[in-house]
Amino acid sequence: MLLEILTPEKRIYSGDVYGVQLPGEEGLFEVLNMHAPMVSALAKGNVKVLKSAKGNSHKNFSINGGFVEVLHNKATVLVEGATELN
């Protein structure tokens, strides 16, 4: 699945991933390969980019809220601000 994390200023992340965990308005949820099309609001929290199925390779970003669109095996995360966490 292709994942892009975008702010109004720049692209924070772009690449093929196993999945992504997102902080939804109603709680944490996960989008995996071949997920059904959807649009959802995101709350302030952490985005965890899962690079492999085992979960041992990942990146974390702190976001201030935004939206995610999933369509044609691509997840686009639009946020006002994001910071990569170690």
Kinemage of the C-alpha trace (Angstrom):
@kinemage 1
@onewidth
@group {chain A} dominant
@subgroup {mainchain}
@vectorlist {calphas} color= white
{ca met a 1} P 0.000 0.000 0.000
{ca leu a 2} L 1.258 3.490 -0.797
{ca leu a 3} L 1.210 5.971 2.103
{ca glu a 4} L 1.664 9.727 1.896
{ca ile a 5} L 1.673 12.080 4.887
{ca leu a 6} L 1.286 15.686 3.768
{ca thr a 7} L 1.196 19.106 5.416
{ca pro a 8} L 0.371 22.368 3.616
{ca glu a 9} L 4.121 23.081 3.483
{ca lys a 10} L 5.675 19.747 2.513
{ca arg a 11} L 5.515 15.968 2.161
{ca ile a 12} L 6.481 14.370 5.481
{ca tyr a 13} L 6.474 10.738 4.319
{ca ser a 14} L 5.917 8.822 1.083
{ca gly a 15} L 6.479 5.131 0.454
{ca asp a 16} L 5.151 1.586 0.309
{ca val a 17} L 4.077 0.273 3.709
{ca tyr a 18} L 2.381 -2.728 5.279
{ca gly a 19} L -0.104 -0.483 7.091
{ca val a 20} L -0.620 2.588 9.231
{ca gln a 21} L -2.161 3.161 12.681
{ca leu a 22} L -4.064 6.437 13.011
{ca pro a 23} L -5.684 8.416 15.850
{ca gly a 24} L -9.326 8.724 14.746
{ca glu a 25} L -11.863 11.028 16.392
{ca glu a 26} L -13.477 7.944 17.974
{ca gly a 27} L -10.229 6.113 18.771
{ca leu a 28} L -7.208 4.415 17.237
{ca phe a 29} L -7.682 2.482 13.980
{ca glu a 30} L -5.485 0.737 11.427
{ca val a 31} L -5.449 0.746 7.622
{ca leu a 32} L -3.835 -2.228 5.883
{ca asn a 33} L -3.195 -3.330 2.303
{ca met a 34} L -6.346 -3.387 0.082
{ca his a 35} L -8.474 -1.535 2.672
{ca ala a 36} L -11.930 -0.445 1.545
{ca pro a 37} L -12.248 3.186 0.389
{ca met a 38} L -12.871 5.630 3.238
{ca val a 39} L -12.405 9.173 4.510
{ca ser a 40} L -11.989 9.860 8.227
{ca ala a 41} L -11.187 12.771 10.529
{ca leu a 42} L -8.079 12.409 12.680
{ca ala a 43} L -7.549 13.636 16.228
{ca lys a 44} L -4.350 14.879 17.829
{ca gly a 45} L -2.080 11.903 18.506
{ca asn a 46} L 0.489 9.566 17.011
{ca val a 47} L 0.631 7.999 13.551
{ca lys a 48} L 2.542 4.712 13.413
{ca val a 49} L 3.798 3.731 9.944
{ca leu a 50} L 4.183 -0.063 9.772
{ca lys a 51} L 6.862 -0.905 7.231
{ca ser a 52} L 6.573 -4.701 7.663
{ca ala a 53} L 3.981 -7.241 8.792
{ca lys a 54} L 6.088 -8.175 11.822
{ca gly a 55} L 5.841 -4.633 13.193
{ca asn a 56} L 9.549 -4.476 14.022
{ca ser a 57} L 10.202 -1.776 11.420
{ca his a 58} L 8.162 1.378 11.895
{ca lys a 59} L 8.192 5.188 12.077
{ca asn a 60} L 6.176 7.376 14.428
{ca phe a 61} L 4.829 10.866 13.842
{ca ser a 62} L 2.984 13.195 16.192
{ca ile a 63} L 0.116 15.034 14.485
{ca asn a 64} L -2.240 17.836 15.486
{ca gly a 65} L -5.260 16.328 13.725
{ca gly a 66} L -6.343 16.195 10.113
{ca phe a 67} L -7.919 13.754 7.664
{ca val a 68} L -7.118 10.472 5.940
{ca glu a 69} L -8.395 9.290 2.566
{ca val a 70} L -7.991 5.665 1.483
{ca leu a 71} L -8.627 4.944 -2.193
{ca his a 72} L -7.179 2.459 -4.718
{ca asn a 73} L -4.687 0.987 -2.197
{ca lys a 74} L -3.290 4.432 -1.355
{ca ala a 75} L -3.670 6.202 1.997
{ca thr a 76} L -3.249 9.976 1.990
{ca val a 77} L -2.931 11.614 5.416
{ca leu a 78} L -3.475 15.402 5.394
{ca val a 79} L -2.409 17.189 8.577
{ca glu a 80} L -1.733 20.745 9.727
{ca gly a 81} L 1.530 19.793 11.387
{ca ala a 82} L 3.567 16.654 11.994
{ca thr a 83} L 6.758 15.873 13.876
{ca glu a 84} L 8.761 12.663 13.494
{ca leu a 85} L 9.310 10.918 16.827
{ca asn a 86} L 12.338 8.774 17.697
